[in-house]
């Protein structure tokens, strides 16, 4: 009972700490919050999301959204984000306590050790549906270990309960259900008294798990309906090692090694004394070892899910630590286990509080921006030119693969309405709100290309010019970047609607320009491109045609007569088979209001 109280106190301290430090932005968390918020809002005809989204009930990725809908009645989006960030870790701690206590009451203190290591990289990726599903799956696996310890794994009642829980996990997240089915099966086989009992338990659980197979087949067997479906990808050996280290525990190599060393020790000690170990001990260690094997055998990306295999590592940490045979310690040493476990947990949670406070402060300026009531509807293009909020990478923050500025646009839409690109809004299998075709503005720039931290101001300015050209097609852009990068947009004709030193909301208004085609032969068509000086790619293309007896045609850009040209220096070039006399024509906007192209054949 003392270990359970310690786990609950540590879990409460973890949640309170997350609620008081401010928002620790996650990679995908804002996108999941936006999806659910949009789904709930679409029942209102005056919803700011109407026309941009349609409601959808997904096959999987359930649970976290329903929980959010309940919490939205009482809490702000910030508190909900932090609770969804922390709640799975609480369930993982309870799962470790449940499984360890089933083996021996003295081992239950390993649950406190798991509670001291809640900051696995899984939570910083903001994989809310998976994290919640995996935490429930961990509880199910812990209950399977308990049934093995009590020699009840072959009962139909146990199989029915396991099958029902598998359906719940499959609805929460298909990948978590897949891991649950595999790990629970290993526990049943290894924890059985003999081969016949193992076969009987496995058969009954398989039969009771058939309803969940329907959900899994639809979620994992679907042909992904996104335009750029990712291919199955395996990691190299070296990258496997790096990911294994980084996913176990955030905060630096020392803590990562502890988070990996403890479960590895638990599995290794059980393996060394395999013959004398009880069935429940073997089942517990086998669950941890199988989870590690899944990470090494399965692909990194598969079946439309990014980061597929690393998601299994959390089970290795939870059940590997629960496999630590604390009951085998000498009685004098065992008396110190509660003191040591509580002390380690207190020190680690205090350190995590400071760790999170620093990372929350990094997002303060961005979140202050999105909380301002800006009346700017439409479809926005987020451009995270500083996705790591002042640092070179997520690892510079102590979190492998963390991109805190990636989904600032989703937070904006959550607070202000409208729609933003890069939303996870095209898969009916996993998403609660789907973008309507009418809200599309084109293919946005590749988000991954924006993640590289460029070494010089000149390089960052050049990249800003390139994405500014793309952003002109949207109703506005959300630029996460410094003042130098923001200045590029204003120089090119973007009007700032709101912003600060870290982020800017702007809309392209451009400059008007009249292009007159002199001496264009009657009945012929002239195509000209307009590009900003120094650019290679054109901003827009204009077409002119001269009819019989007509004066020189004029293409009017901007001023309500068509899309505007970029401000500053521009270059107008005629396309084959014509050219402008003297070569491409230049102008400085808005000073020069017109350009004359004297047409000649090439």
Residue, then its C-alpha position, 0 to 999 in steps of 0.5 A: x500500500x505504501x508503494x501505491x501511495x507513493x506512486x499516486x503522490x509522485x503522479x500528482x506532483x508530475x501533473x501539478x508541475x506540468x500545470x504550473x510551468x506553462x505550456x511545453x509545446x509538443x510536436x503534434x499536440x496542438x494539431x490533435x487539440x485543433x482536430x477535436x475542437x473543430x469537430x465539436x464546433x462544427x455543430x454550430x452554423x456560425x462556427x469559424x471553421x465552417x466551410x473549411x472542415x467537415x466533421x468525421x468520426x475516425x476508426x481509431x485515434x479515439x479516447x483523447x478527443x472524447x476526454x478533451x471534449x469533457x475537459x473543455x467545459x472546465x479548462x483552458x486549452x493550455x491546461x488540457x494540453x498539459x494534462x494530456x501530456x502528463x496523464x499517460x505517464x500516470x497510467x504507465x506508473x500504475x501499470x508498472x506497480x500492478x505488474x510488479x506487485x503481482x510478482x511480489x509485494x516488495x517489488x511494487x516500489x518499482x512503480x515509483x521508479x517508473x513515476x520518476x521517469x515520466x519524461x520519455x520522448x513519446x510525450x514531447x511528440x504530442x502523440x496524445x491518442x497513441x500515448x493514452x492508448x499505450x498507457x491503457x494497453x500497459x495496464x492490460x498487459x499488467x493485468x495479464x501478468x497478474x492473471x498468470x501469477x494467480x494461475x487464471x490466464x486460461x479462464x474464459x472470464x480473463x479472455x473476455x476481459x482482455x478481448x474487451x480491453x483490446x477493443x478499447x485500445x484499438x479504438x484509442x490507437x491501432x498501433x497501441x492495440x497491435x503492441x498490446x496483442x503481441x505483448x499480452x500474447x507473449x505474457x500468456x505463453x511464457x507465464x503458462x504452466x505448460x504448453x497445453x495451458x499456453x495454447x488454451x490461453x492463447x486460443x481463448x484470448x485470440x477468439x475474444x480479440x476478434x472484434x478488435x481485429x476489425x478495427x485493426x484491419x481498417x486502421x492498419x490495412x487501409x490504403x493511406x488517403x494522403x497525397x504523399x503517402x510515406x514509404x516503409x522505412x527501416x533505420x540503420x543500426x547506428x540510428x537505431x541505437x541513437x533513437x533507442x537512447x533518446x526515446x527512453x528519457x528526455x533531458x540528456x545522456x545521463x538520464x537517458x542511460x539511467x532510463x535504459x539501464x534500469x529496464x535492461x538490468x531488470x530483464x537481464x537479471x531475470x534471464x540469468x535466473x530464468x530456471x528459478x524464476x516464477x512464471x509471472x517473473x518470466x512473463x514480466x521480463x519477456x514482455x519488456x524484452x519483446x517490446x525491445x525486439x519490436x523496436x529493432x525488428x519493425x520499421x521506423x515508418x509503416x502503414x501511414x504511421x510515422x514513427x512506428x517502431x519507436x513507440x514500443x520502447x515505452x513498454x520496454x522501460x515500464x516492464x523492464x523496470x518492473x522486472x527488477x527483483x527488489x525482493x531478492x535484496x538482503x532484508x537490510x538493503x530492502x528496508x532502504x528501497x522505499x527511501x531510495x525510490x522516493x528520494x530519487x523520484x523527488x530529485x528527478x521530478x524537481x529537476x523536471x520542473x525546472x527543465x519544463x519551465x525553461x522550455x515553456x518560457x521559450x514559447x511564451x512570446x509565440x503563445x502570447x501572440x496566438x492569444x490576442x483576439x485577431x480578426x483574420x479569418x481564412x486559410x493561413x500558411x504557417x511558416x516555422x522558419x525558427x521551429x526550435x525557438x532560438x536553438x539549432x535543434x530539439x537535441x539542443x533543448x535536450x529532447x531528441x526530435x522535438x520541434x516546438x514551433x512546428x504547429x504554432x499555426x494549429x494553436x493559432x487556428x484553435x484560438x482564432x478559427x479558420x484553417x491552417x496548412x500542415x494540419x493532420x486533416x486528410x485521413x478519414x481513418x484517424x482524423x476528427x475533422x477533414x479539410x474541405x476541397x474549397x479551403x485548399x490554396x495549393x501545395x504548401x512548401x515542404x515543412x521538413x525543409x524549414x527545419x534545418x537551422x541555416x548558419x547565416x543571416x543571408x541564408x535565412x533571408x534567402x529561404x524567407x524570400x522563397x517561402x514568401x513567394x509561396x505564401x502569397x497564394x494563401x489568405x495570410x501567413x504565420x511566420x515564426x522567425x526573427x526580425x530579419x526574416x519577418x522584414x523580408x515579408x514586409x519588404x515584399x509587400x506583406x501587411x503585418x496584422x499582428x506580431x512580436x519579435x518571435x512571430x508575425x501574422x501577415x497578409x500579402x497585399x503587394x504592389x500594383x503594376x501595369x505591364x503594356x505590350x507594345x508592338x504585339x502583333x494582332x491576334x498573337x498572345x504574349x505571356x510574361x512572368x513577374x519575379x522579384x529581383x534576385x529570385x529565379x522562380x516567378x511570383x506570377x504569370x500574366x497573359x495579354x492578347x491583341x485583337x484586330x484594331x485594338x490598342x496595345x494590351x495592358x495586364x493590370x496586376x493588383x488594384x482589384x484587377x488581378x493578383x498584385x506583384x511583389x513590392x521592391x525590385x521586380x523583373x518582367x520577362x516575356x516568354x517564347x516566342x517573344x522577348x522584350x526589346x533590350x531584354x527583361x524589364x526592371x522596375x522598383x515598386x511602388x515607385x514605378x507603376x508601369x512597365x512597357x515591353x516592346x515586343x519582338x520575336x526571339 
